[in-house]
Amino acid sequence: MIEYKVVETSSVTDDELEKIINEWVGTGWSFDGIHFVVRDASRRPSMAFLMFTKEKGEGRRS
């Protein structure tokens, strides 16, 4: 069975996204994808949701 983890960030910079990905991959999660939230008034994302997966029962971190 697959377990999912969603991490939300309002700091949508390359450094912050790399930090989040490296942190969760380092704890056993696999990076699955990213969803950006863009407002009509700006092309720059205002938020991002990063998705991770792992097999249920592997080490757990909330």
N, C-alpha and C positions, 0 to 999 in steps of 0.2 A: 504494500500500500504506500502511496506517495503522500508526503506531508508538504504543505505549502507555507511559505513565509512571505509577507508583504512588508516592505519598509518604505515609509513615506518620508520625503524630504522637501523642504521649501528652499533649500540652498542648492540650486541646480547649476553647479559649476563642475568642471571636469575633475578638479581635486576632490570635491566632496563625493561625487559619484564613484570615483576610484576608491576612496577611503571606505565607503559603504560596501562596495563589491568585495574588496580585499578582506574586510573584516568578516563578512558572513561566509565567504568561500573558505576562509581560513578556519572556520569552526565546523566545516563539514557540509555546508549547503552548496548546491550547484546553482549558478546564476541562470535564470530562465528567461528573463526579459525585462524590459523597462517601458513604462507608459508615461509620456509627458503630458502635462496639463498646460494648454496655451490659451490665453485670453484673446478675445477679438482685437483688442487695442494694441497688442504687442505680439511680435513673432517669437520673442524669448519665452521659454517655458517658465511658469510661475511655481510649478511643483513637479515632482516626479515620484512615481511608485515603482520600486524595484522588486521583482519577483524572484524567489528562490525556491528550490525543491530539494527534497532528500527522501530516502527510504525511511518510512516510519520505524521507530525503534533505534535509530542511530542516535548519537549524542544529542542532547536537547539543550537549547538556549532560547529564551524568550526575547 
